[in-house]
Amino acid sequence: MATLKGKTLLITGASRGIGKAIGLRAARDGANIILVAKTVAPQKNLPGTIHTAAEEMIAAGGRALACPTDIRSEEQVQKAVEEAVATFDGIDILINNASALGLTGTLQTPMKRFDLMQQVNVRGTFLCAQACLPYLKQSSNPHILTIAPPPKLEAKWFASHLPYTLSKFGMSLCTLGMAEEFKPQGIAVNALWPKTAIATAAVMNLLGGEAAIQGCRRPEIMADAAYLILTKPSRECTGNFFIDEELLRSAGVTDFAPYAVSPGTPLYPDLFI
């Protein structure tokens, strides 16, 4: 059976939420996880740190390397990649998970926030891929998986939060372009997006607090969907924009209640679904 045992994953935004869940799922197979994130000390509204997440992944059965990194910094990203290669002798998988959120319109978005979303979401995705690709080319089953929505040129996806949509669709277009560019080298480049809202710190802090969390699914649904993608042969699976529930259903999953934060509570659809 397919497994991630011995594979090395570099995951951005790995200290919590979806990134951490993907790391824990891979760790249960015995994978090596490079955690790339900024949170090195506990913060009031952000549970956990890069170091506590690494400890959990080791406890789950994997090996972990915490690399405090701001993915807006080319120097810090390059350093994290070099540490990863020195520790684990290569990189097999890149997970572009880190993302900045801001659901405001054109007149309500400070340029500082606009720049943050562009730098983290689009530039960070491009930079991390650029830094990892020389090593991915040496892997027997290389994957890049980006947490980004299917790109859609319909006005309704842009009108309410144009700056955020631009940044997320920028991640989507990176997926589209790199999938075709690196297909000859057998590097799979795919995107994954949730059908419903996911219980993360962003939802808690920016989108409605505890009440909103009750209408979410747990990050583990994204981790299980990511696992299905990352264990596929890279030459046979590239250029896709997967939706978590649809992918899991295609693999035979029929009961999604265990993924719900509050089973029976109506779920919030995701912003781009």
DOVEXKE-144475 format. One line per field, with one value per residue (C-alpha): residue in three letters; x, y, z. Coordinates in nm, 3 decimals. Layout:
BEGIN
r <- c(ALA;...)
x <- c(X;...)
y <- c(Y;...)
z <- c(Z;...)
***
This chain:
BEGIN
r <- c(MET;ALA;THR;LEU;LYS;GLY;LYS;THR;LEU;LEU;ILE;THR;GLY;ALA;SER;ARG;GLY;ILE;GLY;LYS;ALA;ILE;GLY;LEU;ARG;ALA;ALA;ARG;ASP;GLY;ALA;ASN;ILE;ILE;LEU;VAL;ALA;LYS;THR;VAL;ALA;PRO;GLN;LYS;ASN;LEU;PRO;GLY;THR;ILE;HIS;THR;ALA;ALA;GLU;GLU;MET;ILE;ALA;ALA;GLY;GLY;ARG;ALA;LEU;ALA;CYS;PRO;THR;ASP;ILE;ARG;SER;GLU;GLU;GLN;VAL;GLN;LYS;ALA;VAL;GLU;GLU;ALA;VAL;ALA;THR;PHE;ASP;GLY;ILE;ASP;ILE;LEU;ILE;ASN;ASN;ALA;SER;ALA;LEU;GLY;LEU;THR;GLY;THR;LEU;GLN;THR;PRO;MET;LYS;ARG;PHE;ASP;LEU;MET;GLN;GLN;VAL;ASN;VAL;ARG;GLY;THR;PHE;LEU;CYS;ALA;GLN;ALA;CYS;LEU;PRO;TYR;LEU;LYS;GLN;SER;SER;ASN;PRO;HIS;ILE;LEU;THR;ILE;ALA;PRO;PRO;PRO;LYS;LEU;GLU;ALA;LYS;TRP;PHE;ALA;SER;HIS;LEU;PRO;TYR;THR;LEU;SER;LYS;PHE;GLY;MET;SER;LEU;CYS;THR;LEU;GLY;MET;ALA;GLU;GLU;PHE;LYS;PRO;GLN;GLY;ILE;ALA;VAL;ASN;ALA;LEU;TRP;PRO;LYS;THR;ALA;ILE;ALA;THR;ALA;ALA;VAL;MET;ASN;LEU;LEU;GLY;GLY;GLU;ALA;ALA;ILE;GLN;GLY;CYS;ARG;ARG;PRO;GLU;ILE;MET;ALA;ASP;ALA;ALA;TYR;LEU;ILE;LEU;THR;LYS;PRO;SER;ARG;GLU;CYS;THR;GLY;ASN;PHE;PHE;ILE;ASP;GLU;GLU;LEU;LEU;ARG;SER;ALA;GLY;VAL;THR;ASP;PHE;ALA;PRO;TYR;ALA;VAL;SER;PRO;GLY;THR;PRO;LEU;TYR;PRO;ASP;LEU;PHE;ILE)
x <- c(0.000;0.108;0.284;0.478;0.726;1.071;0.943;1.048;0.781;0.844;0.522;0.467;0.238;0.292;0.255;-0.125;-0.439;-0.427;-0.049;-0.007;-0.277;-0.106;0.223;0.070;-0.092;0.240;0.423;0.202;0.359;0.708;0.771;1.022;0.858;1.022;0.800;0.829;0.641;0.687;0.536;0.824;0.662;0.305;0.067;-0.264;-0.485;-0.268;-0.247;0.083;0.422;0.647;0.831;0.525;0.392;0.726;0.709;0.361;0.482;0.772;0.530;0.311;0.598;0.778;1.093;1.061;1.274;1.140;1.268;1.145;1.083;0.903;0.829;0.842;1.220;1.418;1.713;1.507;1.335;1.666;1.814;1.519;1.557;1.930;1.871;1.611;1.842;2.133;1.914;1.709;1.918;1.656;1.296;1.018;0.711;0.636;0.309;0.228;-0.014;0.084;-0.162;-0.264;-0.635;-0.829;-1.193;-1.228;-1.326;-1.119;-1.177;-1.151;-0.815;-0.504;-0.213;-0.011;-0.265;-0.283;0.094;0.098;-0.149;0.039;0.377;0.272;0.020;0.154;0.519;0.564;0.418;0.640;0.951;0.912;0.855;1.155;1.377;1.254;1.238;1.608;1.566;1.221;1.373;1.589;1.296;1.141;0.786;0.795;0.486;0.394;0.055;-0.084;-0.386;-0.566;-0.909;-1.002;-0.945;-1.270;-1.307;-1.651;-1.714;-1.887;-1.562;-1.387;-1.647;-1.661;-1.290;-1.089;-0.744;-0.775;-0.915;-0.630;-0.378;-0.544;-0.604;-0.239;-0.157;-0.395;-0.225;0.114;-0.029;-0.162;0.160;0.407;0.208;0.259;0.614;0.744;0.534;0.828;1.033;0.755;0.687;0.322;0.180;-0.175;-0.405;-0.647;-0.936;-1.210;-1.576;-1.671;-1.512;-1.229;-1.181;-0.861;-0.724;-0.822;-1.188;-1.173;-1.001;-1.128;-1.451;-1.681;-1.516;-1.644;-1.991;-1.842;-1.620;-1.928;-2.020;-1.678;-1.502;-1.176;-0.846;-0.810;-1.039;-0.786;-0.503;-0.671;-0.741;-0.383;-0.257;-0.449;-0.285;0.068;0.070;-0.028;0.239;0.353;0.363;-0.003;-0.150;-0.073;-0.254;-0.561;-0.771;-0.909;-1.195;-1.148;-1.492;-1.512;-1.171;-1.247;-1.582;-1.403;-1.184;-1.485;-1.543;-1.916;-1.936;-1.815;-1.973;-1.646;-1.483;-1.741;-1.656;-2.019;-2.188;-2.541;-2.471;-2.518;-2.181;-2.067;-1.968;-1.623;-1.584;-1.490;-1.736)
y <- c(0.000;0.359;0.525;0.839;0.645;0.794;1.080;1.434;1.705;2.078;2.237;2.612;2.734;2.402;2.519;2.487;2.425;2.251;2.252;2.086;1.829;1.732;1.698;1.477;1.252;1.208;1.157;0.857;0.688;0.768;1.069;1.348;1.688;2.028;2.279;2.625;2.890;3.209;3.122;3.040;3.152;3.109;3.389;3.484;3.410;3.151;2.804;2.619;2.699;2.554;2.366;2.214;2.106;1.938;1.753;1.623;1.497;1.314;1.160;1.051;0.849;1.085;1.291;1.669;1.976;2.314;2.597;2.939;3.115;3.414;3.298;3.660;3.640;3.476;3.431;3.260;3.027;2.929;2.864;2.640;2.441;2.400;2.281;2.035;1.889;1.869;1.688;1.456;1.435;1.589;1.705;1.494;1.709;2.080;2.187;2.554;2.604;2.937;3.212;3.559;3.639;3.963;3.967;4.338;4.534;4.772;5.084;4.900;4.731;4.914;4.876;4.717;4.433;4.412;4.377;4.115;3.894;3.925;3.862;3.562;3.400;3.454;3.543;3.295;3.012;3.097;3.143;2.817;2.625;2.787;2.697;2.336;2.245;2.159;1.893;1.780;1.696;1.439;1.268;0.944;1.075;1.456;1.659;2.022;2.068;2.417;2.504;2.714;2.723;2.636;2.956;3.101;3.421;3.512;3.852;3.713;3.558;3.897;4.156;4.112;4.068;4.151;4.173;3.829;3.669;3.809;3.656;3.314;3.290;3.386;3.067;2.881;3.017;2.915;2.564;2.579;2.709;2.496;2.178;2.223;2.357;2.067;1.785;1.664;1.617;1.413;1.666;1.666;2.011;2.016;2.229;2.128;2.329;2.256;2.229;2.373;2.612;2.456;2.515;2.720;3.013;3.242;3.143;3.184;3.522;3.686;3.520;3.482;3.316;3.006;3.029;3.011;2.718;2.506;2.518;2.399;2.074;1.983;2.024;1.645;1.627;1.829;1.616;1.293;1.438;1.562;1.215;1.064;1.309;1.279;0.900;0.897;0.850;1.201;1.136;1.034;1.313;1.676;1.998;1.918;2.142;1.896;1.958;1.765;1.604;1.516;1.352;1.150;1.037;0.915;0.706;0.545;0.768;0.803;0.915;1.272;1.326;1.246;1.546;1.793;2.006;1.976;1.682;1.775;2.148;2.295;2.350;2.680;2.648;2.774;3.124;2.998;2.708)
z <- c(0.000;-0.064;0.226;0.316;0.527;0.485;0.267;0.353;0.356;0.386;0.514;0.540;0.815;0.993;1.352;1.355;1.152;0.815;0.788;1.125;1.048;0.722;0.910;1.177;0.915;0.739;1.069;1.149;0.845;0.968;0.743;0.797;0.849;0.807;0.985;0.835;1.032;1.233;1.571;1.803;2.131;2.262;2.164;2.318;2.015;1.840;1.996;1.984;1.835;1.570;1.844;2.015;1.675;1.600;1.931;1.842;1.506;1.668;1.919;1.625;1.481;1.248;1.253;1.266;1.214;1.328;1.107;1.224;0.894;0.749;0.395;0.277;0.328;0.049;0.283;0.553;0.307;0.150;0.494;0.589;0.267;0.321;0.681;0.555;0.293;0.538;0.794;0.571;0.251;0.026;-0.011;-0.164;-0.101;-0.062;0.101;0.035;0.321;0.479;0.393;0.508;0.525;0.490;0.380;0.307;0.000;-0.206;0.005;0.336;0.274;0.397;0.155;0.434;0.448;0.068;0.049;0.327;0.142;-0.186;-0.024;0.183;-0.048;-0.399;-0.353;-0.069;-0.276;-0.571;-0.356;-0.164;-0.486;-0.649;-0.352;-0.329;-0.698;-0.743;-0.472;-0.582;-0.919;-0.742;-0.566;-0.688;-0.632;-0.603;-0.519;-0.467;-0.303;-0.256;-0.043;-0.301;-0.467;-0.824;-1.027;-1.152;-1.356;-1.228;-1.071;-0.762;-0.635;-0.650;-0.555;-0.177;-0.101;-0.411;-0.242;-0.079;-0.394;-0.602;-0.363;-0.340;-0.714;-0.755;-0.564;-0.794;-1.105;-0.967;-0.949;-1.303;-1.452;-1.258;-1.323;-1.695;-1.666;-1.459;-1.603;-1.816;-1.497;-1.334;-1.058;-0.954;-0.883;-0.749;-0.535;-0.260;-0.119;0.137;0.050;0.388;0.634;0.836;1.210;1.218;1.415;1.127;1.159;1.535;1.534;1.215;1.101;1.398;1.695;1.872;1.716;1.367;1.464;1.536;1.167;1.053;0.984;1.154;0.965;0.957;0.653;0.456;0.591;0.481;0.137;0.107;0.199;-0.093;-0.332;-0.195;-0.215;-0.584;-0.851;-0.937;-1.313;-1.307;-1.095;-1.177;-1.262;-1.052;-0.828;-0.577;-0.332;-0.008;0.022;-0.348;-0.340;-0.027;-0.171;-0.482;-0.251;-0.084;0.219;0.289;0.652;0.704;1.045;1.231;1.061;1.194;1.495;1.602;1.422;1.317;1.304;0.954;0.787;0.641;0.274;0.191;0.045;-0.303;-0.331)
***
